[in-house]
Each structure stands twice: as structure tokens, then as C-alpha cells.
């Protein structure tokens, strides 16, 4: 599984990355977490506000910092 955090590296982006790592740890799962900071690449996903969360190339959230339990829900729905 590949998870991408889309954003400039701002506080919200960092928090989303931490929450994603925590969610995976709680689930006993491993995934490759990639931080995407290039605005052209972020725009290619069609999001207008960051941070964005992409699971296996599907945008599942943008514009907010999800809590670990919400991230776990998105991972299990995948």
C-alpha cells in the first residue's frame, strides 16, 4: 500500500503524516508513506486545499487533518 501526504510541509501536513503513521501502527500495518510537496504534482490530483491524503492513488481526503481513527476507517474501506 502506498499512502501520499500532499502539501507544502506545513504544520497541518506534518500532523496528517504523524496521524497516518499512528493509524498504521495501531492497525499493525505497514505502508510506504510519501510526502509530495511539488505543487504541480499536488494539482494533478485535483485538490485545491492541503493537506491531502491519497491511498493507492485515490484521493480520500483534503483540506483537513484527519485523526488516526478516521484514517483507519479510510484504509479499511479501500
Biopython code that builds the backbone (N, CA, C, O; Angstrom):
import numpy as np
from Bio.PDB.StructureBuilder import StructureBuilder

atoms = [
    (1, "UNK", "N", (0.847, -1.171, 0.000)),
    (1, "UNK", "CA", (0.000, 0.000, 0.000)),
    (1, "UNK", "C", (0.895, 1.238, 0.000)),
    (1, "UNK", "O", (1.887, 1.303, 0.726)),
    (2, "UNK", "N", (0.526, 2.216, -0.826)),
    (2, "UNK", "CA", (1.241, 3.482, -0.867)),
    (2, "UNK", "C", (0.301, 4.581, -0.402)),
    (2, "UNK", "O", (-0.822, 4.703, -0.891)),
    (3, "UNK", "N", (0.771, 5.374, 0.545)),
    (3, "UNK", "CA", (-0.008, 6.493, 1.056)),
    (3, "UNK", "C", (0.792, 7.760, 0.792)),
    (3, "UNK", "O", (1.978, 7.842, 1.113)),
    (4, "UNK", "N", (0.123, 8.748, 0.202)),
    (4, "UNK", "CA", (0.793, 10.018, -0.069)),
    (4, "UNK", "C", (0.147, 11.123, 0.750)),
    (4, "UNK", "O", (-1.075, 11.214, 0.868)),
    (5, "UNK", "N", (1.018, 11.965, 1.316)),
    (5, "UNK", "CA", (0.575, 13.166, 2.008)),
    (5, "UNK", "C", (0.890, 14.319, 1.065)),
    (5, "UNK", "O", (2.054, 14.561, 0.745)),
    (6, "UNK", "N", (-0.136, 15.027, 0.621)),
    (6, "UNK", "CA", (0.050, 16.126, -0.310)),
    (6, "UNK", "C", (0.049, 17.445, 0.446)),
    (6, "UNK", "O", (-0.899, 17.746, 1.171)),
    (7, "UNK", "N", (1.112, 18.235, 0.280)),
    (7, "UNK", "CA", (1.156, 19.538, 0.925)),
    (7, "UNK", "C", (2.557, 20.115, 0.927)),
    (7, "UNK", "O", (3.531, 19.450, 0.574)),
    (8, "UNK", "N", (2.629, 21.361, 1.332)),
    (8, "UNK", "CA", (3.887, 22.111, 1.273)),
    (8, "UNK", "C", (4.859, 21.757, 2.392)),
    (8, "UNK", "O", (6.008, 22.198, 2.374)),
    (9, "UNK", "N", (4.418, 20.974, 3.354)),
    (9, "UNK", "CA", (5.259, 20.680, 4.516)),
    (9, "UNK", "C", (4.849, 21.529, 5.705)),
    (9, "UNK", "O", (5.586, 21.633, 6.686)),
    (10, "UNK", "N", (3.674, 22.136, 5.618)),
    (10, "UNK", "CA", (3.159, 22.991, 6.695)),
    (10, "UNK", "C", (2.820, 22.145, 7.927)),
    (10, "UNK", "O", (2.888, 20.916, 7.895)),
    (11, "UNK", "N", (2.460, 22.826, 8.999)),
    (11, "UNK", "CA", (2.133, 22.151, 10.256)),
    (11, "UNK", "C", (1.025, 21.118, 10.072)),
    (11, "UNK", "O", (1.116, 20.009, 10.598)),
    (12, "UNK", "N", (-0.020, 21.477, 9.328)),
    (12, "UNK", "CA", (-1.133, 20.540, 9.104)),
    (12, "UNK", "C", (-0.675, 19.305, 8.338)),
    (12, "UNK", "O", (-1.120, 18.193, 8.624)),
    (13, "UNK", "N", (0.212, 19.498, 7.368)),
    (13, "UNK", "CA", (0.722, 18.370, 6.585)),
    (13, "UNK", "C", (1.537, 17.426, 7.476)),
    (13, "UNK", "O", (1.414, 16.205, 7.384)),
    (14, "UNK", "N", (2.360, 18.011, 8.329)),
    (14, "UNK", "CA", (3.177, 17.225, 9.251)),
    (14, "UNK", "C", (2.277, 16.451, 10.212)),
    (14, "UNK", "O", (2.524, 15.277, 10.489)),
    (15, "UNK", "N", (1.231, 17.109, 10.721)),
    (15, "UNK", "CA", (0.302, 16.443, 11.645)),
    (15, "UNK", "C", (-0.450, 15.309, 10.964)),
    (15, "UNK", "O", (-0.663, 14.259, 11.571)),
    (16, "UNK", "N", (-0.853, 15.502, 9.718)),
    (16, "UNK", "CA", (-1.543, 14.436, 8.987)),
    (16, "UNK", "C", (-0.617, 13.246, 8.785)),
    (16, "UNK", "O", (-1.048, 12.098, 8.899)),
    (17, "UNK", "N", (0.641, 13.505, 8.488)),
    (17, "UNK", "CA", (1.610, 12.418, 8.318)),
    (17, "UNK", "C", (1.783, 11.646, 9.634)),
    (17, "UNK", "O", (1.815, 10.416, 9.635)),
    (18, "UNK", "N", (1.893, 12.369, 10.741)),
    (18, "UNK", "CA", (2.034, 11.715, 12.057)),
    (18, "UNK", "C", (0.812, 10.874, 12.381)),
    (18, "UNK", "O", (0.937, 9.743, 12.851)),
    (19, "UNK", "N", (-0.384, 11.430, 12.128)),
    (19, "UNK", "CA", (-1.624, 10.694, 12.402)),
    (19, "UNK", "C", (-1.749, 9.454, 11.521)),
    (19, "UNK", "O", (-2.275, 8.429, 11.953)),
    (20, "UNK", "N", (-1.265, 9.553, 10.288)),
    (20, "UNK", "CA", (-1.294, 8.402, 9.382)),
    (20, "UNK", "C", (-0.368, 7.311, 9.891)),
    (20, "UNK", "O", (-0.730, 6.134, 9.894)),
    (21, "UNK", "N", (0.829, 7.700, 10.324)),
    (21, "UNK", "CA", (1.770, 6.721, 10.885)),
    (21, "UNK", "C", (1.190, 6.062, 12.122)),
    (21, "UNK", "O", (1.326, 4.853, 12.307)),
    (22, "UNK", "N", (0.541, 6.852, 12.971)),
    (22, "UNK", "CA", (-0.073, 6.322, 14.186)),
    (22, "UNK", "C", (-1.204, 5.348, 13.851)),
    (22, "UNK", "O", (-1.330, 4.298, 14.481)),
    (23, "UNK", "N", (-2.020, 5.697, 12.862)),
    (23, "UNK", "CA", (-3.131, 4.833, 12.452)),
    (23, "UNK", "C", (-2.609, 3.494, 11.959)),
    (23, "UNK", "O", (-3.142, 2.446, 12.326)),
    (24, "UNK", "N", (-1.573, 3.519, 11.134)),
    (24, "UNK", "CA", (-0.990, 2.274, 10.619)),
    (24, "UNK", "C", (-0.412, 1.437, 11.750)),
    (24, "UNK", "O", (-0.587, 0.219, 11.778)),
    (25, "UNK", "N", (0.275, 2.086, 12.679)),
    (25, "UNK", "CA", (0.879, 1.383, 13.810)),
    (25, "UNK", "C", (-0.200, 0.691, 14.651)),
    (25, "UNK", "O", (-0.045, -0.464, 15.046)),
    (26, "UNK", "N", (-1.300, 1.417, 14.920)),
    (26, "UNK", "CA", (-2.401, 0.856, 15.714)),
    (26, "UNK", "C", (-3.053, -0.329, 15.014)),
    (26, "UNK", "O", (-3.551, -1.248, 15.664)),
    (27, "UNK", "N", (-3.045, -0.300, 13.674)),
    (27, "UNK", "CA", (-3.653, -1.378, 12.893)),
    (27, "UNK", "C", (-2.681, -2.535, 12.663)),
    (27, "UNK", "O", (-3.070, -3.588, 12.158)),
    (28, "UNK", "N", (-1.420, -2.335, 13.036)),
    (28, "UNK", "CA", (-0.409, -3.366, 12.797)),
    (28, "UNK", "C", (-0.089, -3.516, 11.323)),
    (28, "UNK", "O", (0.278, -4.600, 10.869)),
    (29, "UNK", "N", (-0.225, -2.432, 10.574)),
    (29, "UNK", "CA", (0.016, -2.467, 9.131)),
    (29, "UNK", "C", (1.251, -1.640, 8.787)),
    (29, "UNK", "O", (1.679, -0.765, 9.540)),
    (30, "UNK", "N", (1.799, -1.951, 7.630)),
    (30, "UNK", "CA", (2.897, -1.158, 7.115)),
    (30, "UNK", "C", (2.511, -0.640, 5.748)),
    (30, "UNK", "O", (1.819, -1.310, 4.982)),
    (31, "UNK", "N", (2.968, 0.556, 5.459)),
    (31, "UNK", "CA", (2.715, 1.157, 4.148)),
    (31, "UNK", "C", (3.840, 2.130, 3.857)),
    (31, "UNK", "O", (4.491, 2.647, 4.765)),
    (32, "UNK", "N", (4.051, 2.366, 2.592)),
    (32, "UNK", "CA", (5.032, 3.367, 2.183)),
    (32, "UNK", "C", (4.341, 4.728, 2.239)),
    (32, "UNK", "O", (3.342, 4.953, 1.557)),
    (33, "UNK", "N", (4.881, 5.633, 3.058)),
    (33, "UNK", "CA", (4.320, 6.978, 3.165)),
    (33, "UNK", "C", (5.227, 7.930, 2.400)),
    (33, "UNK", "O", (6.416, 8.056, 2.690)),
    (34, "UNK", "N", (4.635, 8.595, 1.417)),
    (34, "UNK", "CA", (5.383, 9.504, 0.549)),
    (34, "UNK", "C", (4.846, 10.912, 0.755)),
    (34, "UNK", "O", (3.639, 11.141, 0.683)),
    (35, "UNK", "N", (5.748, 11.852, 1.012)),
    (35, "UNK", "CA", (5.335, 13.243, 1.164)),
    (35, "UNK", "C", (5.544, 13.955, -0.167)),
    (35, "UNK", "O", (6.662, 14.034, -0.674)),
    (36, "UNK", "N", (4.461, 14.467, -0.719)),
    (36, "UNK", "CA", (4.504, 15.152, -2.015)),
    (36, "UNK", "C", (4.390, 16.648, -1.761)),
    (36, "UNK", "O", (3.372, 17.129, -1.262)),
    (37, "UNK", "N", (5.454, 17.385, -2.113)),
    (37, "UNK", "CA", (5.465, 18.824, -1.872)),
    (37, "UNK", "C", (5.457, 19.645, -3.159)),
    (37, "UNK", "O", (5.313, 20.866, -3.112)),
    (38, "UNK", "N", (5.608, 18.990, -4.296)),
    (38, "UNK", "CA", (5.620, 19.688, -5.582)),
    (38, "UNK", "C", (4.197, 20.103, -5.963)),
    (38, "UNK", "O", (3.310, 19.262, -6.106)),
    (39, "UNK", "N", (3.993, 21.431, -6.127)),
    (39, "UNK", "CA", (2.629, 21.925, -6.361)),
    (39, "UNK", "C", (2.039, 21.433, -7.678)),
    (39, "UNK", "O", (0.823, 21.268, -7.774)),
    (40, "UNK", "N", (2.857, 21.197, -8.686)),
    (40, "UNK", "CA", (2.337, 20.659, -9.950)),
    (40, "UNK", "C", (1.794, 19.249, -9.741)),
    (40, "UNK", "O", (0.739, 18.891, -10.264)),
    (41, "UNK", "N", (2.526, 18.466, -8.977)),
    (41, "UNK", "CA", (2.086, 17.092, -8.691)),
    (41, "UNK", "C", (0.828, 17.094, -7.827)),
    (41, "UNK", "O", (-0.076, 16.286, -8.040)),
    (42, "UNK", "N", (0.769, 18.004, -6.850)),
    (42, "UNK", "CA", (-0.420, 18.118, -5.989)),
    (42, "UNK", "C", (-1.631, 18.521, -6.836)),
    (42, "UNK", "O", (-2.711, 17.948, -6.696)),
    (43, "UNK", "N", (-1.444, 19.504, -7.707)),
    (43, "UNK", "CA", (-2.531, 19.977, -8.571)),
    (43, "UNK", "C", (-3.040, 18.875, -9.497)),
    (43, "UNK", "O", (-4.217, 18.853, -9.855)),
    (44, "UNK", "N", (-2.150, 17.960, -9.883)),
    (44, "UNK", "CA", (-2.541, 16.861, -10.767)),
    (44, "UNK", "C", (-3.584, 15.952, -10.107)),
    (44, "UNK", "O", (-4.315, 15.245, -10.801)),
    (45, "UNK", "N", (-3.654, 15.968, -8.779)),
    (45, "UNK", "CA", (-4.654, 15.178, -8.066)),
    (45, "UNK", "C", (-6.002, 15.912, -7.987)),
    (45, "UNK", "O", (-6.998, 15.351, -7.530)),
    (46, "UNK", "N", (-6.017, 17.164, -8.434)),
    (46, "UNK", "CA", (-7.270, 17.909, -8.478)),
    (46, "UNK", "C", (-7.725, 18.477, -7.154)),
    (46, "UNK", "O", (-8.906, 18.785, -6.996)),
    (47, "UNK", "N", (-6.819, 18.627, -6.192)),
    (47, "UNK", "CA", (-7.225, 19.208, -4.912)),
    (47, "UNK", "C", (-6.800, 20.668, -4.858)),
    (47, "UNK", "O", (-5.762, 21.048, -5.400)),
    (48, "UNK", "N", (-7.608, 21.468, -4.205)),
    (48, "UNK", "CA", (-7.337, 22.903, -4.122)),
    (48, "UNK", "C", (-6.835, 23.321, -2.746)),
    (48, "UNK", "O", (-6.290, 24.416, -2.599)),
    (49, "UNK", "N", (-7.006, 22.478, -1.743)),
    (49, "UNK", "CA", (-6.514, 22.823, -0.410)),
    (49, "UNK", "C", (-5.799, 21.624, 0.194)),
    (49, "UNK", "O", (-6.201, 20.475, 0.010)),
    (50, "UNK", "N", (-4.736, 21.922, 0.916)),
    (50, "UNK", "CA", (-3.932, 20.872, 1.536)),
    (50, "UNK", "C", (-4.172, 20.885, 3.041)),
    (50, "UNK", "O", (-4.676, 21.883, 3.555)),
    (51, "UNK", "N", (-3.845, 19.857, 3.747)),
    (51, "UNK", "CA", (-3.167, 18.659, 3.266)),
    (51, "UNK", "C", (-4.120, 17.700, 2.562)),
    (51, "UNK", "O", (-5.328, 17.704, 2.800)),
    (52, "UNK", "N", (-3.549, 16.890, 1.700)),
    (52, "UNK", "CA", (-4.318, 15.866, 1.013)),
    (52, "UNK", "C", (-3.814, 14.490, 1.410)),
    (52, "UNK", "O", (-2.633, 14.307, 1.705)),
    (53, "UNK", "N", (-4.719, 13.530, 1.412)),
    (53, "UNK", "CA", (-4.364, 12.150, 1.732)),
    (53, "UNK", "C", (-4.771, 11.271, 0.548)),
    (53, "UNK", "O", (-5.930, 11.249, 0.135)),
    (54, "UNK", "N", (-3.794, 10.559, 0.023)),
    (54, "UNK", "CA", (-4.016, 9.702, -1.141)),
    (54, "UNK", "C", (-3.625, 8.275, -0.762)),
    (54, "UNK", "O", (-2.502, 8.031, -0.321)),
    (55, "UNK", "N", (-4.547, 7.339, -0.934)),
    (55, "UNK", "CA", (-4.266, 5.929, -0.648)),
    (55, "UNK", "C", (-4.336, 5.171, -1.957)),
    (55, "UNK", "O", (-5.373, 5.148, -2.620)),
    (56, "UNK", "N", (-3.223, 4.551, -2.325)),
    (56, "UNK", "CA", (-3.132, 3.804, -3.586)),
    (56, "UNK", "C", (-3.680, 4.605, -4.766)),
    (56, "UNK", "O", (-4.504, 4.119, -5.540)),
    (57, "UNK", "N", (-3.203, 5.839, -4.881)),
    (57, "UNK", "CA", (-3.519, 6.756, -5.983)),
    (57, "UNK", "C", (-4.960, 7.258, -5.998)),
    (57, "UNK", "O", (-5.398, 7.823, -7.000)),
    (58, "UNK", "N", (-5.706, 7.065, -4.913)),
    (58, "UNK", "CA", (-7.069, 7.587, -4.821)),
    (58, "UNK", "C", (-7.113, 8.655, -3.725)),
    (58, "UNK", "O", (-6.754, 8.390, -2.578)),
    (59, "UNK", "N", (-7.556, 9.865, -4.088)),
    (59, "UNK", "CA", (-7.679, 10.947, -3.104)),
    (59, "UNK", "C", (-8.837, 10.599, -2.167)),
    (59, "UNK", "O", (-9.974, 10.436, -2.609)),
    (60, "UNK", "N", (-8.540, 10.487, -0.878)),
    (60, "UNK", "CA", (-9.581, 10.132, 0.087)),
    (60, "UNK", "C", (-9.932, 11.286, 1.020)),
    (60, "UNK", "O", (-10.970, 11.260, 1.681)),
    (61, "UNK", "N", (-9.058, 12.310, 1.076)),
    (61, "UNK", "CA", (-9.330, 13.455, 1.937)),
    (61, "UNK", "C", (-8.441, 14.617, 1.517)),
    (61, "UNK", "O", (-7.324, 14.422, 1.037)),
    (62, "UNK", "N", (-8.955, 15.833, 1.704)),
    (62, "UNK", "CA", (-8.119, 17.011, 1.507)),
    (62, "UNK", "C", (-8.692, 18.186, 2.286)),
    (62, "UNK", "O", (-9.893, 18.258, 2.546)),
    (63, "UNK", "N", (-7.802, 19.105, 2.652)),
    (63, "UNK", "CA", (-8.219, 20.310, 3.349)),
    (63, "UNK", "C", (-8.420, 20.178, 4.843)),
    (63, "UNK", "O", (-8.857, 21.126, 5.495)),
    (64, "UNK", "N", (-8.104, 19.005, 5.402)),
    (64, "UNK", "CA", (-8.257, 18.839, 6.847)),
    (64, "UNK", "C", (-7.271, 17.809, 7.375)),
    (64, "UNK", "O", (-6.771, 16.958, 6.639)),
    (65, "UNK", "N", (-7.006, 17.912, 8.677)),
    (65, "UNK", "CA", (-6.125, 16.961, 9.342)),
    (65, "UNK", "C", (-7.007, 15.908, 10.001)),
    (65, "UNK", "O", (-7.696, 16.181, 10.983)),
    (66, "UNK", "N", (-6.975, 14.712, 9.450)),
    (66, "UNK", "CA", (-7.792, 13.624, 9.997)),
    (66, "UNK", "C", (-7.137, 13.032, 11.241)),
    (66, "UNK", "O", (-5.913, 12.997, 11.365)),
    (67, "UNK", "N", (-7.969, 12.576, 12.139)),
    (67, "UNK", "CA", (-7.491, 11.869, 13.334)),
    (67, "UNK", "C", (-7.155, 10.429, 12.933)),
    (67, "UNK", "O", (-7.663, 9.933, 11.928)),
    (68, "UNK", "N", (-6.301, 9.755, 13.717)),
    (68, "UNK", "CA", (-5.919, 8.376, 13.372)),
    (68, "UNK", "C", (-7.093, 7.434, 13.149)),
    (68, "UNK", "O", (-7.043, 6.598, 12.247)),
    (69, "UNK", "N", (-8.159, 7.550, 13.957)),
    (69, "UNK", "CA", (-9.292, 6.625, 13.780)),
    (69, "UNK", "C", (-10.010, 6.860, 12.446)),
    (69, "UNK", "O", (-10.488, 5.909, 11.827)),
    (70, "UNK", "N", (-10.088, 8.102, 12.006)),
    (70, "UNK", "CA", (-10.710, 8.394, 10.708)),
    (70, "UNK", "C", (-9.847, 7.843, 9.568)),
    (70, "UNK", "O", (-10.371, 7.360, 8.565)),
    (71, "UNK", "N", (-8.543, 7.917, 9.725)),
    (71, "UNK", "CA", (-7.623, 7.385, 8.720)),
    (71, "UNK", "C", (-7.747, 5.862, 8.656)),
    (71, "UNK", "O", (-7.728, 5.280, 7.571)),
    (72, "UNK", "N", (-7.873, 5.227, 9.806)),
    (72, "UNK", "CA", (-8.042, 3.770, 9.849)),
    (72, "UNK", "C", (-9.295, 3.371, 9.079)),
    (72, "UNK", "O", (-9.291, 2.386, 8.340)),
    (73, "UNK", "N", (-10.374, 4.144, 9.255)),
    (73, "UNK", "CA", (-11.620, 3.857, 8.547)),
    (73, "UNK", "C", (-11.415, 3.912, 7.034)),
    (73, "UNK", "O", (-11.899, 3.048, 6.303)),
    (74, "UNK", "N", (-10.696, 4.934, 6.572)),
    (74, "UNK", "CA", (-10.442, 5.085, 5.135)),
    (74, "UNK", "C", (-9.581, 3.941, 4.610)),
    (74, "UNK", "O", (-9.793, 3.460, 3.497)),
    (75, "UNK", "N", (-8.614, 3.510, 5.407)),
    (75, "UNK", "CA", (-7.743, 2.404, 4.984)),
    (75, "UNK", "C", (-8.542, 1.109, 4.860)),
    (75, "UNK", "O", (-8.344, 0.349, 3.911)),
    (76, "UNK", "N", (-9.433, 0.853, 5.799)),
    (76, "UNK", "CA", (-10.195, -0.392, 5.756)),
    (76, "UNK", "C", (-11.253, -0.380, 4.644)),
    (76, "UNK", "O", (-11.625, -1.440, 4.142)),
    (77, "UNK", "N", (-11.739, 0.803, 4.256)),
    (77, "UNK", "CA", (-12.717, 0.910, 3.164)),
    (77, "UNK", "C", (-12.060, 0.676, 1.813)),
    (77, "UNK", "O", (-12.729, 0.280, 0.859)),
    (78, "UNK", "N", (-10.778, 0.913, 1.726)),
    (78, "UNK", "CA", (-10.044, 0.879, 0.462)),
    (78, "UNK", "C", (-10.289, -0.382, -0.317)),
    (78, "UNK", "O", (-9.737, -0.553, -1.404)),
]
sb = StructureBuilder()
sb.init_structure("model")
sb.init_model(0)
sb.init_chain("A")
sb.init_seg("    ")
for serial, (resi, resn, name, xyz) in enumerate(atoms, 1):
    if name == "N":
        sb.init_residue(resn, " ", resi, " ")
    sb.init_atom(name, np.array(xyz, "f"), 0.0, 1.0, " ", f" {name:<3s}", serial, name[0])
structure = sb.get_structure()
